[in-house]
Amino acid sequence: MKQEKAVSILKTLAVLLLCFPFIARAATRDDFIQGYASAVLEREFHMKKFSLDVAGESVRVTSDDLTGADPDKVIAALMSIAGVKKVTIVDSRGIVVASSTPQEQGTKVTLQEKSIKPDYELGFLPAGNLFEPLVADPRWPRFSMGYRYFPNDRELGSVGAVSFGETIALYRERGPFSGRWEVGFQAGVFSIFDLDAPSSDLINTDFFAGGQATYRIEDLSAIFRIFHQSSHLGDEFLLRNRIDRVNLSFEGVDLKLSYRLFDWLRLYTGGAYLFNLDPSGLKPWASQGGIELQTPWRFWGDSTRFVTALDLQHRQENKWSTETSVRGGLQFERPGSFMRKISFLFEYYKGHSPNGQFFDRKIEYFGPGLYLDF
């Protein structure tokens, strides 16, 4: 009864995490300001070639052609919009033409002042990545640590989970259709520990490494990976349990597509094919899709927002049954810092185990975790 009650509470919490922050603000302030400001520039000042960036209470207009309009009048008109407290007009070089903060005129706008969506650096070892990390993917390479409770497992109860990994861009350059391309690599280590054992036995460790090529055009991005993954059981766990060890190892290729419809909504999908399989009888195909929601409004100095993500995976080996991962909580970030984030998230997972040695077992767990993306 206690286990059923815990699972029921968990599912209710997951639904609330998924829905609450976004129901509260279905129509965002930033979207309203952006639409209103665009109408003012087009209708009152007849501006045709410009771009707008709205972040919180600040509006930045980028244009080399004010079509004879008085910059001070443009600023006054935009400042009259409810919620706007700062307006900056810059040219294509980033030089401030006019600003509601007079001392900024003639200065060059820094990356952080430009927008929460920075221009991607080019060349060797650029900052950030063109393909944003997948929030709820249990096997996305990142640094993390968390606690997981298994309510219905015969062997496990309290489990500690850690991962060490990153995506590194080696080289980035401009591409066709005003896009960007990059090549780099990913690597990650994923381990789980039995916290109920006297010495918190290491249960399983998965090693992931591969190369990646990414292309991005505005809010559409794609990543192609060639990778290796292998799985290893912990020595103490083997000594304490009699199990048939599987020497799980394989290489694979996958392709994922991601599109950010709005600042607060992202969709992605993709598929994978595995080869050099051990055991050789494993079936090779897999698919993945998901949705990520984050509140466009921030608090605590514009550094914090709510985020919720759902990741769904299906594998031919498991007869295409659904593996569900849901994460939701607080995301801490610095606007304009190439997606550097620290997230405190509550996680729920149900499906076949993502831990390599136990890939044929159905599991269910939930618990909090800390996730770092740099």
C-alpha positions as CSV (number, residue, x, y, z in Angstrom):
1,M,0.0,0.0,0.0
2,K,2.8,2.4,0.9
3,Q,4.5,1.8,-2.5
4,E,1.3,2.3,-4.4
5,K,0.6,5.5,-2.5
6,A,4.2,6.8,-3.2
7,V,3.8,6.1,-6.9
8,S,0.4,7.8,-7.0
9,I,1.9,10.9,-5.3
10,L,4.8,10.9,-7.7
11,K,2.6,10.8,-10.8
12,T,0.4,13.7,-9.5
13,L,3.6,15.7,-8.8
14,A,4.9,15.0,-12.3
15,V,1.7,16.3,-13.9
16,L,1.9,19.5,-11.7
17,L,5.5,20.1,-12.6
18,L,4.7,19.7,-16.2
19,C,1.7,22.0,-16.3
20,F,1.8,24.6,-13.5
21,P,4.4,27.2,-14.6
22,F,3.0,27.3,-18.1
23,I,-0.7,27.5,-17.4
24,A,0.1,30.4,-15.1
25,R,1.5,32.4,-18.1
26,A,0.0,31.1,-21.3
27,A,0.6,34.4,-23.0
28,T,4.1,35.7,-22.1
29,R,5.0,39.3,-21.4
30,D,8.1,39.1,-23.7
31,D,5.9,37.9,-26.6
32,F,3.4,40.7,-26.0
33,I,6.2,43.4,-25.9
34,Q,7.9,42.0,-29.0
35,G,4.6,42.1,-31.0
36,Y,3.6,45.5,-29.8
37,A,7.1,47.0,-30.4
38,S,7.2,45.6,-33.9
39,A,3.9,47.2,-34.7
40,V,5.0,50.5,-33.4
41,L,8.2,50.5,-35.5
42,E,6.4,49.4,-38.7
43,R,3.3,51.6,-38.5
44,E,4.5,54.8,-36.7
45,F,8.1,55.0,-38.0
46,H,7.8,53.0,-41.3
47,M,10.8,50.8,-40.4
48,K,11.2,47.7,-42.6
49,K,14.7,46.3,-41.9
50,F,15.2,45.7,-38.2
51,S,15.4,42.9,-35.6
52,L,14.1,43.0,-32.0
53,D,15.3,41.3,-28.9
54,V,13.2,41.4,-25.7
55,A,14.7,40.1,-22.5
56,G,12.7,40.9,-19.3
57,E,12.1,44.6,-19.3
58,S,14.7,45.5,-21.9
59,V,14.2,46.0,-25.7
60,R,17.0,46.1,-28.2
61,V,16.4,47.3,-31.8
62,T,19.1,46.4,-34.3
63,S,18.8,48.5,-37.5
64,D,21.1,50.4,-39.9
65,D,18.1,52.3,-41.4
66,L,15.9,54.5,-39.2
67,T,14.3,55.9,-42.4
68,G,14.6,59.5,-41.1
69,A,12.9,58.7,-37.8
70,D,14.1,60.6,-34.7
71,P,15.8,58.0,-32.5
72,D,14.7,59.8,-29.4
73,K,11.0,59.6,-30.5
74,V,11.5,55.9,-31.3
75,I,12.8,55.3,-27.8
76,A,9.9,57.4,-26.3
77,A,7.3,55.3,-28.2
78,L,8.8,52.0,-27.1
79,M,9.2,53.2,-23.5
80,S,5.5,53.9,-23.4
81,I,4.7,50.1,-23.8
82,A,3.7,48.6,-20.5
83,G,6.6,46.6,-19.0
84,V,9.4,48.2,-20.9
85,K,12.0,50.0,-18.8
86,K,15.0,50.1,-21.1
87,V,15.4,50.6,-24.9
88,T,18.6,50.4,-26.9
89,I,19.0,51.0,-30.6
90,V,22.2,49.6,-32.1
91,D,23.6,49.2,-35.7
92,S,24.8,46.0,-37.3
93,R,28.2,46.5,-35.7
94,G,26.8,46.5,-32.2
95,I,27.4,50.2,-31.7
96,V,24.7,52.0,-29.6
97,V,23.0,54.6,-31.8
98,A,20.6,55.7,-29.0
99,S,19.5,54.5,-25.6
100,S,17.2,55.3,-22.8
101,T,20.4,55.2,-20.7
102,P,22.2,58.2,-22.2
103,Q,25.7,57.2,-21.1
104,E,25.6,54.0,-23.3
105,Q,25.4,56.0,-26.6
106,G,28.4,55.4,-28.8
107,T,29.5,52.3,-26.9
108,K,29.6,48.8,-28.2
109,V,27.0,46.4,-26.9
110,T,28.6,43.4,-25.2
111,L,27.4,39.8,-25.7
112,Q,25.5,39.8,-22.4
113,E,23.8,43.1,-23.3
114,K,22.8,42.0,-26.8
115,S,20.4,39.1,-26.1
116,I,19.8,36.0,-24.1
117,K,20.4,34.2,-27.5
118,P,24.1,34.9,-28.2
119,D,25.8,34.8,-31.6
120,Y,27.7,31.6,-31.8
121,E,31.5,31.9,-31.8
122,L,33.4,30.6,-34.9
123,G,36.7,28.9,-35.3
124,F,38.7,26.5,-33.2
125,L,37.3,25.5,-29.7
126,P,34.3,27.9,-29.7
127,A,32.2,28.3,-26.7
128,G,28.9,26.5,-26.3
129,N,27.2,24.0,-28.6
130,L,24.9,24.4,-31.6
131,F,22.7,21.5,-30.4
132,E,21.3,22.2,-26.9
133,P,21.5,19.4,-24.3
134,L,18.4,17.2,-23.9
135,V,17.1,17.9,-20.4
136,A,15.3,14.6,-19.8
137,D,17.5,12.2,-21.8
138,P,19.0,9.7,-19.2
139,R,22.1,9.2,-21.3
140,W,23.0,12.7,-22.4
141,P,26.6,13.4,-21.5
142,R,26.7,15.9,-18.6
143,F,27.9,16.3,-15.0
144,S,25.1,15.2,-12.6
145,M,24.4,13.6,-9.2
146,G,21.1,12.4,-7.9
147,Y,19.1,10.2,-5.6
148,R,16.7,7.6,-7.0
149,Y,14.2,5.5,-5.1
150,F,13.0,2.2,-6.7
151,P,9.5,1.5,-5.2
152,N,8.9,-1.8,-6.9
153,D,12.3,-3.4,-7.4
154,R,13.2,-6.8,-5.8
155,E,16.9,-5.9,-5.4
156,L,17.2,-2.1,-5.2
157,G,15.7,0.6,-3.0
158,S,17.8,3.7,-2.5
159,V,20.3,4.3,-5.4
160,G,22.8,7.1,-5.9
161,A,23.5,8.1,-9.6
162,V,26.4,10.2,-10.9
163,S,27.5,11.1,-14.4
164,F,30.6,12.8,-15.8
165,G,30.5,14.0,-19.4
166,E,30.4,16.9,-21.8
167,T,30.0,17.9,-25.4
168,I,33.0,19.7,-26.8
169,A,32.9,21.7,-30.1
170,L,36.3,21.5,-31.8
171,Y,35.6,23.7,-34.8
172,R,32.7,25.9,-36.0
173,E,32.1,27.8,-39.1
174,R,29.3,29.5,-41.2
175,G,27.3,27.4,-43.6
176,P,24.6,27.7,-46.3
177,F,21.2,29.3,-45.6
178,S,22.7,31.6,-42.9
179,G,23.5,28.5,-40.7
180,R,26.4,27.3,-38.6
181,W,28.1,23.9,-38.6
182,E,30.4,22.4,-36.1
183,V,32.3,19.2,-35.4
184,G,33.4,17.9,-32.0
185,F,33.1,15.0,-29.7
186,Q,31.1,13.7,-26.7
187,A,32.1,11.5,-23.8
188,G,30.3,10.4,-20.7
189,V,30.5,8.0,-17.7
190,F,27.2,6.9,-16.0
191,S,27.3,5.1,-12.7
192,I,24.8,3.9,-10.1
193,F,25.4,2.9,-6.5
194,D,23.4,0.8,-4.0
195,L,23.0,3.1,-1.1
196,D,21.4,0.4,1.0
197,A,24.5,-1.8,0.9
198,P,27.1,-1.4,3.8
199,S,29.7,0.2,1.5
200,S,27.3,1.8,-1.1
201,D,28.4,-0.8,-3.7
202,L,29.0,0.2,-7.3
203,I,26.3,-1.5,-9.3
204,N,26.9,-0.6,-12.9
205,T,29.0,1.8,-15.0
206,D,28.4,2.7,-18.7
207,F,31.0,4.4,-20.8
208,F,30.0,6.5,-23.8
209,A,32.3,8.2,-26.4
210,G,31.9,9.4,-29.9
211,G,32.2,12.1,-32.5
212,Q,29.5,14.6,-33.4
213,A,28.6,16.9,-36.3
214,T,26.0,19.6,-35.8
215,Y,24.2,22.1,-38.1
216,R,21.9,25.0,-36.9
217,I,19.7,27.4,-38.8
218,E,18.0,29.9,-36.4
219,D,15.9,27.7,-34.1
220,L,16.3,24.5,-36.1
221,S,19.3,22.2,-35.2
222,A,20.5,18.7,-36.0
223,I,23.1,16.5,-34.5
224,F,24.7,13.4,-36.1
225,R,26.8,11.1,-33.9
226,I,29.0,8.0,-34.3
227,F,29.6,6.5,-30.9
228,H,30.7,3.6,-28.7
229,Q,29.1,2.4,-25.5
230,S,30.1,-0.4,-23.1
231,S,28.8,-1.5,-19.8
232,H,30.5,-2.9,-16.7
233,L,29.2,-4.3,-13.4
234,G,30.8,-3.3,-10.0
235,D,33.0,-5.8,-8.3
236,E,31.3,-5.6,-4.9
237,F,27.9,-6.0,-6.6
238,L,29.1,-9.1,-8.4
239,L,30.5,-10.6,-5.2
240,R,27.3,-10.0,-3.4
241,N,24.9,-11.2,-6.1
242,R,24.8,-14.2,-8.3
243,I,23.8,-12.9,-11.7
244,D,24.5,-13.8,-15.3
245,R,26.9,-11.1,-16.5
246,V,26.4,-9.7,-20.0
247,N,29.3,-8.2,-21.8
248,L,27.2,-5.4,-23.3
249,S,29.1,-3.4,-25.9
250,F,28.2,-1.8,-29.2
251,E,28.8,1.0,-31.7
252,G,26.1,3.1,-33.2
253,V,25.0,6.1,-35.3
254,D,22.1,8.4,-34.6
255,L,20.5,11.6,-35.9
256,K,18.4,14.0,-33.8
257,L,16.5,17.1,-35.0
258,S,15.4,19.8,-32.6
259,Y,13.2,22.9,-33.2
260,R,12.4,25.6,-30.7
261,L,9.0,26.9,-31.6
262,F,9.1,29.6,-28.9
263,D,11.5,30.7,-26.2
264,W,9.6,28.4,-23.9
265,L,8.9,25.4,-26.1
266,R,11.3,23.0,-27.8
267,L,10.5,19.7,-29.7
268,Y,12.9,17.0,-30.8
269,T,12.9,13.7,-32.5
270,G,15.5,11.2,-33.9
271,G,16.6,7.6,-34.4
272,A,19.6,5.4,-33.9
273,Y,21.1,2.2,-35.5
274,L,23.5,0.0,-33.5
275,F,26.2,-2.3,-34.9
276,N,29.1,-4.4,-33.7
277,L,26.7,-5.7,-31.1
278,D,27.7,-7.8,-28.2
279,P,25.6,-9.9,-27.6
280,S,25.2,-10.3,-31.3
281,G,21.5,-11.2,-31.1
282,L,20.5,-7.7,-30.0
283,K,18.1,-5.8,-32.4
284,P,19.7,-2.6,-33.7
285,W,17.0,0.1,-34.2
286,A,15.8,2.7,-31.7
287,S,13.8,6.0,-31.8
288,Q,13.6,9.0,-29.5
289,G,11.4,12.1,-29.2
290,G,10.6,14.7,-26.6
291,I,9.3,18.0,-25.5
292,E,10.9,20.7,-23.3
293,L,9.1,23.7,-21.7
294,Q,10.7,26.5,-19.9
295,T,9.1,29.7,-18.6
296,P,10.2,32.7,-20.7
297,W,9.9,34.8,-17.5
298,R,12.8,34.7,-15.0
299,F,13.2,35.7,-11.4
300,W,16.0,36.1,-8.8
301,G,17.9,38.6,-11.0
302,D,16.8,37.1,-14.3
303,S,18.9,34.0,-13.6
304,T,16.3,31.4,-12.7
305,R,13.3,29.8,-14.5
306,F,11.1,26.8,-14.3
307,V,11.8,23.9,-16.7
308,T,10.0,20.7,-17.4
309,A,10.9,18.0,-20.0
310,L,9.5,14.7,-21.3
311,D,11.7,12.2,-23.1
312,L,10.3,9.1,-24.8
313,Q,12.4,6.3,-26.2
314,H,11.5,3.1,-28.0
315,R,13.9,0.2,-28.8
316,Q,13.4,-2.7,-31.2
317,E,15.1,-5.0,-28.7
318,N,12.3,-4.2,-26.2
319,K,9.5,-4.6,-28.8
320,W,9.2,-0.8,-29.1
321,S,7.8,-0.4,-25.6
322,T,7.9,3.1,-24.3
323,E,10.7,4.3,-21.9
324,T,9.5,7.5,-20.2
325,S,11.7,10.0,-18.5
326,V,10.2,13.2,-16.9
327,R,12.2,15.9,-15.2
328,G,11.1,19.2,-13.8
329,G,12.3,21.9,-11.5
330,L,14.5,25.0,-11.4
331,Q,17.1,26.0,-13.9
332,F,19.8,28.5,-13.1
333,E,21.5,30.3,-15.9
334,R,23.3,33.4,-17.0
335,P,21.6,35.0,-20.0
336,G,24.0,35.2,-23.0
337,S,26.4,32.6,-21.6
338,F,26.1,30.0,-24.3
339,M,23.6,27.7,-22.5
340,R,25.7,27.3,-19.3
341,K,23.1,26.0,-16.8
342,I,22.8,24.4,-13.4
343,S,19.4,22.6,-12.8
344,F,17.8,21.2,-9.7
345,L,15.2,18.8,-11.1
346,F,12.9,16.1,-9.8
347,E,13.0,13.0,-12.0
348,Y,10.6,10.2,-12.8
349,Y,11.5,7.2,-15.0
350,K,9.5,4.1,-16.1
351,G,10.5,1.6,-18.7
352,H,13.4,-0.7,-19.5
353,S,16.5,0.2,-17.6
354,P,18.9,2.6,-19.3
355,N,21.8,1.0,-17.2
356,G,23.6,-1.2,-19.7
357,Q,23.9,-4.5,-17.9
358,F,20.2,-4.4,-17.0
359,F,18.8,-3.4,-20.3
360,D,16.2,-6.2,-20.3
361,R,14.7,-5.3,-16.9
362,K,11.7,-3.1,-16.4
363,I,12.2,-0.5,-13.7
364,E,10.6,2.5,-12.1
365,Y,12.3,5.2,-10.0
366,F,12.0,8.8,-8.9
367,G,14.1,11.3,-7.0
368,P,15.9,14.7,-7.1
369,G,19.1,15.5,-8.9
370,L,21.5,18.3,-9.8
371,Y,22.5,18.6,-13.4
372,L,25.3,20.8,-14.9
373,D,25.5,21.8,-18.6
374,F,28.6,23.8,-19.7
